[in-house]
Amino acid sequence: MKDYIEERAVEIADYIIENNATVRQTAKQFRISKSTVHIVVTKKNYL
């Protein structure tokens, strides 16, 4: 389970960096809420 969470965090962070995307754009792309995007990229919940 930890691997999946870490992979998802990296995938979302990579998308934001590569596309200079906002939280709103990222949420739309991944079909998740804006708060989920924020949590995934700011919390170290996979360590």
mmCIF file as gemmi writes it, N, C-alpha and C atoms, coordinates in Angstrom:
data_model
loop_
_atom_site.group_PDB
_atom_site.id
_atom_site.type_symbol
_atom_site.label_atom_id
_atom_site.label_alt_id
_atom_site.label_comp_id
_atom_site.label_asym_id
_atom_site.label_entity_id
_atom_site.label_seq_id
_atom_site.pdbx_PDB_ins_code
_atom_site.Cartn_x
_atom_site.Cartn_y
_atom_site.Cartn_z
_atom_site.occupancy
_atom_site.B_iso_or_equiv
_atom_site.pdbx_formal_charge
_atom_site.auth_seq_id
_atom_site.auth_asym_id
_atom_site.pdbx_PDB_model_num
ATOM 1 N N . MET Axp A 1 ? 0.817 -1.203 0 1 0 ? 1 A 1
ATOM 2 C CA . MET Axp A 1 ? 0 0 0 1 0 ? 1 A 1
ATOM 3 C C . MET Axp A 1 ? 0.861 1.268 0 1 0 ? 1 A 1
ATOM 4 N N . LYS Axp A 2 ? 1.932 1.263 0.748 1 0 ? 2 A 1
ATOM 5 C CA . LYS Axp A 2 ? 2.8 2.442 0.793 1 0 ? 2 A 1
ATOM 6 C C . LYS Axp A 2 ? 3.344 2.775 -0.591 1 0 ? 2 A 1
ATOM 7 N N . ASP Axp A 3 ? 3.701 1.739 -1.364 1 0 ? 3 A 1
ATOM 8 C CA . ASP Axp A 3 ? 4.242 1.974 -2.701 1 0 ? 3 A 1
ATOM 9 C C . ASP Axp A 3 ? 3.245 2.707 -3.577 1 0 ? 3 A 1
ATOM 10 N N . TYR Axp A 4 ? 1.977 2.302 -3.519 1 0 ? 4 A 1
ATOM 11 C CA . TYR Axp A 4 ? 0.948 2.946 -4.332 1 0 ? 4 A 1
ATOM 12 C C . TYR Axp A 4 ? 0.808 4.421 -3.961 1 0 ? 4 A 1
ATOM 13 N N . ILE Axp A 5 ? 0.804 4.711 -2.687 1 0 ? 5 A 1
ATOM 14 C CA . ILE Axp A 5 ? 0.638 6.089 -2.23 1 0 ? 5 A 1
ATOM 15 C C . ILE Axp A 5 ? 1.819 6.941 -2.677 1 0 ? 5 A 1
ATOM 16 N N . GLU Axp A 6 ? 3.003 6.403 -2.541 1 0 ? 6 A 1
ATOM 17 C CA . GLU Axp A 6 ? 4.195 7.138 -2.957 1 0 ? 6 A 1
ATOM 18 C C . GLU Axp A 6 ? 4.193 7.358 -4.47 1 0 ? 6 A 1
ATOM 19 N N . GLU Axp A 7 ? 3.844 6.331 -5.23 1 0 ? 7 A 1
ATOM 20 C CA . GLU Axp A 7 ? 3.799 6.462 -6.693 1 0 ? 7 A 1
ATOM 21 C C . GLU Axp A 7 ? 2.794 7.532 -7.109 1 0 ? 7 A 1
ATOM 22 N N . ARG Axp A 8 ? 1.646 7.548 -6.452 1 0 ? 8 A 1
ATOM 23 C CA . ARG Axp A 8 ? 0.618 8.535 -6.765 1 0 ? 8 A 1
ATOM 24 C C . ARG Axp A 8 ? 1.113 9.944 -6.451 1 0 ? 8 A 1
ATOM 25 N N . ALA Axp A 9 ? 1.777 10.111 -5.329 1 0 ? 9 A 1
ATOM 26 C CA . ALA Axp A 9 ? 2.3 11.43 -4.953 1 0 ? 9 A 1
ATOM 27 C C . ALA Axp A 9 ? 3.323 11.907 -5.974 1 0 ? 9 A 1
ATOM 28 N N . VAL Axp A 10 ? 4.196 11.025 -6.394 1 0 ? 10 A 1
ATOM 29 C CA . VAL Axp A 10 ? 5.224 11.38 -7.375 1 0 ? 10 A 1
ATOM 30 C C . VAL Axp A 10 ? 4.585 11.709 -8.72 1 0 ? 10 A 1
ATOM 31 N N . GLU Axp A 11 ? 3.606 10.916 -9.129 1 0 ? 11 A 1
ATOM 32 C CA . GLU Axp A 11 ? 2.924 11.147 -10.401 1 0 ? 11 A 1
ATOM 33 C C . GLU Axp A 11 ? 2.235 12.518 -10.416 1 0 ? 11 A 1
ATOM 34 N N . ILE Axp A 12 ? 1.555 12.838 -9.332 1 0 ? 12 A 1
ATOM 35 C CA . ILE Axp A 12 ? 0.869 14.123 -9.245 1 0 ? 12 A 1
ATOM 36 C C . ILE Axp A 12 ? 1.871 15.273 -9.202 1 0 ? 12 A 1
ATOM 37 N N . ALA Axp A 13 ? 2.912 15.135 -8.424 1 0 ? 13 A 1
ATOM 38 C CA . ALA Axp A 13 ? 3.933 16.184 -8.337 1 0 ? 13 A 1
ATOM 39 C C . ALA Axp A 13 ? 4.619 16.391 -9.685 1 0 ? 13 A 1
ATOM 40 N N . ASP Axp A 14 ? 4.939 15.305 -10.377 1 0 ? 14 A 1
ATOM 41 C CA . ASP Axp A 14 ? 5.549 15.408 -11.702 1 0 ? 14 A 1
ATOM 42 C C . ASP Axp A 14 ? 4.643 16.147 -12.672 1 0 ? 14 A 1
ATOM 43 N N . TYR Axp A 15 ? 3.356 15.849 -12.621 1 0 ? 15 A 1
ATOM 44 C CA . TYR Axp A 15 ? 2.399 16.525 -13.501 1 0 ? 15 A 1
ATOM 45 C C . TYR Axp A 15 ? 2.401 18.033 -13.227 1 0 ? 15 A 1
ATOM 46 N N . ILE Axp A 16 ? 2.372 18.391 -11.959 1 0 ? 16 A 1
ATOM 47 C CA . ILE Axp A 16 ? 2.353 19.81 -11.593 1 0 ? 16 A 1
ATOM 48 C C . ILE Axp A 16 ? 3.604 20.508 -12.102 1 0 ? 16 A 1
ATOM 49 N N . ILE Axp A 17 ? 4.749 19.888 -11.896 1 0 ? 17 A 1
ATOM 50 C CA . ILE Axp A 17 ? 6.023 20.497 -12.307 1 0 ? 17 A 1
ATOM 51 C C . ILE Axp A 17 ? 6.14 20.589 -13.824 1 0 ? 17 A 1
ATOM 52 N N . GLU Axp A 18 ? 5.867 19.489 -14.508 1 0 ? 18 A 1
ATOM 53 C CA . GLU Axp A 18 ? 6.045 19.442 -15.962 1 0 ? 18 A 1
ATOM 54 C C . GLU Axp A 18 ? 5.081 20.365 -16.698 1 0 ? 18 A 1
ATOM 55 N N . ASN Axp A 19 ? 3.89 20.545 -16.161 1 0 ? 19 A 1
ATOM 56 C CA . ASN Axp A 19 ? 2.875 21.345 -16.841 1 0 ? 19 A 1
ATOM 57 C C . ASN Axp A 19 ? 2.659 22.716 -16.205 1 0 ? 19 A 1
ATOM 58 N N . ASN Axp A 20 ? 3.444 23.013 -15.175 1 0 ? 20 A 1
ATOM 59 C CA . ASN Axp A 20 ? 3.274 24.258 -14.433 1 0 ? 20 A 1
ATOM 60 C C . ASN Axp A 20 ? 1.798 24.431 -14.07 1 0 ? 20 A 1
ATOM 61 N N . ALA Axp A 21 ? 1.195 23.348 -13.614 1 0 ? 21 A 1
ATOM 62 C CA . ALA Axp A 21 ? -0.244 23.278 -13.382 1 0 ? 21 A 1
ATOM 63 C C . ALA Axp A 21 ? -0.628 23.807 -12.005 1 0 ? 21 A 1
ATOM 64 N N . THR Axp A 22 ? -1.835 24.304 -11.936 1 0 ? 22 A 1
ATOM 65 C CA . THR Axp A 22 ? -2.403 24.729 -10.658 1 0 ? 22 A 1
ATOM 66 C C . THR Axp A 22 ? -3.016 23.515 -9.966 1 0 ? 22 A 1
ATOM 67 N N . VAL Axp A 23 ? -3.371 23.689 -8.711 1 0 ? 23 A 1
ATOM 68 C CA . VAL Axp A 23 ? -4.044 22.62 -7.974 1 0 ? 23 A 1
ATOM 69 C C . VAL Axp A 23 ? -5.364 22.285 -8.665 1 0 ? 23 A 1
ATOM 70 N N . ARG Axp A 24 ? -6.078 23.291 -9.107 1 0 ? 24 A 1
ATOM 71 C CA . ARG Axp A 24 ? -7.362 23.076 -9.784 1 0 ? 24 A 1
ATOM 72 C C . ARG Axp A 24 ? -7.181 22.278 -11.079 1 0 ? 24 A 1
ATOM 73 N N . GLN Axp A 25 ? -6.19 22.631 -11.879 1 0 ? 25 A 1
ATOM 74 C CA . GLN Axp A 25 ? -5.928 21.902 -13.124 1 0 ? 25 A 1
ATOM 75 C C . GLN Axp A 25 ? -5.528 20.455 -12.841 1 0 ? 25 A 1
ATOM 76 N N . THR Axp A 26 ? -4.717 20.275 -11.828 1 0 ? 26 A 1
ATOM 77 C CA . THR Axp A 26 ? -4.264 18.935 -11.459 1 0 ? 26 A 1
ATOM 78 C C . THR Axp A 26 ? -5.423 18.082 -10.975 1 0 ? 26 A 1
ATOM 79 N N . ALA Axp A 27 ? -6.271 18.658 -10.155 1 0 ? 27 A 1
ATOM 80 C CA . ALA Axp A 27 ? -7.436 17.924 -9.655 1 0 ? 27 A 1
ATOM 81 C C . ALA Axp A 27 ? -8.323 17.477 -10.811 1 0 ? 27 A 1
ATOM 82 N N . LYS Axp A 28 ? -8.522 18.344 -11.753 1 0 ? 28 A 1
ATOM 83 C CA . LYS Axp A 28 ? -9.351 18.002 -12.915 1 0 ? 28 A 1
ATOM 84 C C . LYS Axp A 28 ? -8.715 16.889 -13.734 1 0 ? 28 A 1
ATOM 85 N N . GLN Axp A 29 ? -7.418 16.971 -13.939 1 0 ? 29 A 1
ATOM 86 C CA . GLN Axp A 29 ? -6.696 15.96 -14.732 1 0 ? 29 A 1
ATOM 87 C C . GLN Axp A 29 ? -6.782 14.574 -14.089 1 0 ? 29 A 1
ATOM 88 N N . PHE Axp A 30 ? -6.625 14.513 -12.773 1 0 ? 30 A 1
ATOM 89 C CA . PHE Axp A 30 ? -6.601 13.23 -12.072 1 0 ? 30 A 1
ATOM 90 C C . PHE Axp A 30 ? -7.976 12.828 -11.531 1 0 ? 30 A 1
ATOM 91 N N . ARG Axp A 31 ? -8.975 13.69 -11.742 1 0 ? 31 A 1
ATOM 92 C CA . ARG Axp A 31 ? -10.342 13.451 -11.273 1 0 ? 31 A 1
ATOM 93 C C . ARG Axp A 31 ? -10.398 13.213 -9.762 1 0 ? 31 A 1
ATOM 94 N N . ILE Axp A 32 ? -9.727 14.112 -9.054 1 0 ? 32 A 1
ATOM 95 C CA . ILE Axp A 32 ? -9.74 14.095 -7.596 1 0 ? 32 A 1
ATOM 96 C C . ILE Axp A 32 ? -10.036 15.516 -7.111 1 0 ? 32 A 1
ATOM 97 N N . SER Axp A 33 ? -10.309 15.663 -5.832 1 0 ? 33 A 1
ATOM 98 C CA . SER Axp A 33 ? -10.621 16.992 -5.317 1 0 ? 33 A 1
ATOM 99 C C . SER Axp A 33 ? -9.349 17.829 -5.15 1 0 ? 33 A 1
ATOM 100 N N . LYS Axp A 34 ? -9.544 19.136 -5.089 1 0 ? 34 A 1
ATOM 101 C CA . LYS Axp A 34 ? -8.413 20.035 -4.877 1 0 ? 34 A 1
ATOM 102 C C . LYS Axp A 34 ? -7.751 19.76 -3.527 1 0 ? 34 A 1
ATOM 103 N N . SER Axp A 35 ? -8.557 19.457 -2.52 1 0 ? 35 A 1
ATOM 104 C CA . SER Axp A 35 ? -7.985 19.181 -1.203 1 0 ? 35 A 1
ATOM 105 C C . SER Axp A 35 ? -7.148 17.898 -1.228 1 0 ? 35 A 1
ATOM 106 N N . THR Axp A 36 ? -7.561 16.934 -2.018 1 0 ? 36 A 1
ATOM 107 C CA . THR Axp A 36 ? -6.778 15.705 -2.137 1 0 ? 36 A 1
ATOM 108 C C . THR Axp A 36 ? -5.434 15.994 -2.787 1 0 ? 36 A 1
ATOM 109 N N . VAL Axp A 37 ? -5.421 16.819 -3.819 1 0 ? 37 A 1
ATOM 110 C CA . VAL Axp A 37 ? -4.156 17.209 -4.458 1 0 ? 37 A 1
ATOM 111 C C . VAL Axp A 37 ? -3.247 17.845 -3.421 1 0 ? 37 A 1
ATOM 112 N N . HIS Axp A 38 ? -3.779 18.771 -2.666 1 0 ? 38 A 1
ATOM 113 C CA . HIS Axp A 38 ? -2.992 19.467 -1.646 1 0 ? 38 A 1
ATOM 114 C C . HIS Axp A 38 ? -2.418 18.486 -0.625 1 0 ? 38 A 1
ATOM 115 N N . ILE Axp A 39 ? -3.244 17.602 -0.141 1 0 ? 39 A 1
ATOM 116 C CA . ILE Axp A 39 ? -2.801 16.622 0.858 1 0 ? 39 A 1
ATOM 117 C C . ILE Axp A 39 ? -1.715 15.72 0.297 1 0 ? 39 A 1
ATOM 118 N N . VAL Axp A 40 ? -1.922 15.234 -0.931 1 0 ? 40 A 1
ATOM 119 C CA . VAL Axp A 40 ? -0.983 14.278 -1.528 1 0 ? 40 A 1
ATOM 120 C C . VAL Axp A 40 ? 0.4 14.913 -1.699 1 0 ? 40 A 1
ATOM 121 N N . VAL Axp A 41 ? 0.451 16.166 -2.121 1 0 ? 41 A 1
ATOM 122 C CA . VAL Axp A 41 ? 1.758 16.762 -2.399 1 0 ? 41 A 1
ATOM 123 C C . VAL Axp A 41 ? 2.398 17.458 -1.198 1 0 ? 41 A 1
ATOM 124 N N . THR Axp A 42 ? 1.643 17.664 -0.118 1 0 ? 42 A 1
ATOM 125 C CA . THR Axp A 42 ? 2.244 18.346 1.028 1 0 ? 42 A 1
ATOM 126 C C . THR Axp A 42 ? 2.495 17.439 2.226 1 0 ? 42 A 1
ATOM 127 N N . LYS Axp A 43 ? 1.733 16.402 2.378 1 0 ? 43 A 1
ATOM 128 C CA . LYS Axp A 43 ? 1.895 15.505 3.519 1 0 ? 43 A 1
ATOM 129 C C . LYS Axp A 43 ? 2.843 14.368 3.177 1 0 ? 43 A 1
ATOM 130 N N . LYS Axp A 44 ? 3.613 13.975 4.137 1 0 ? 44 A 1
ATOM 131 C CA . LYS Axp A 44 ? 4.491 12.836 3.941 1 0 ? 44 A 1
ATOM 132 C C . LYS Axp A 44 ? 3.821 11.6 4.525 1 0 ? 44 A 1
ATOM 133 N N . ASN Axp A 45 ? 2.606 11.332 4.027 1 0 ? 45 A 1
ATOM 134 C CA . ASN Axp A 45 ? 1.815 10.229 4.563 1 0 ? 45 A 1
ATOM 135 C C . ASN Axp A 45 ? 2.286 8.867 4.083 1 0 ? 45 A 1
ATOM 136 N N . TYR Axp A 46 ? 3.296 8.83 3.255 1 0 ? 46 A 1
ATOM 137 C CA . TYR Axp A 46 ? 3.785 7.561 2.743 1 0 ? 46 A 1
ATOM 138 C C . TYR Axp A 46 ? 5.079 7.132 3.407 1 0 ? 46 A 1
ATOM 139 N N . LEU Axp A 47 ? 5.553 7.9 4.373 1 0 ? 47 A 1
ATOM 140 C CA . LEU Axp A 47 ? 6.807 7.528 5.06 1 0 ? 47 A 1
ATOM 141 C C . LEU Axp A 47 ? 6.533 6.843 6.365 1 0 ? 47 A 1
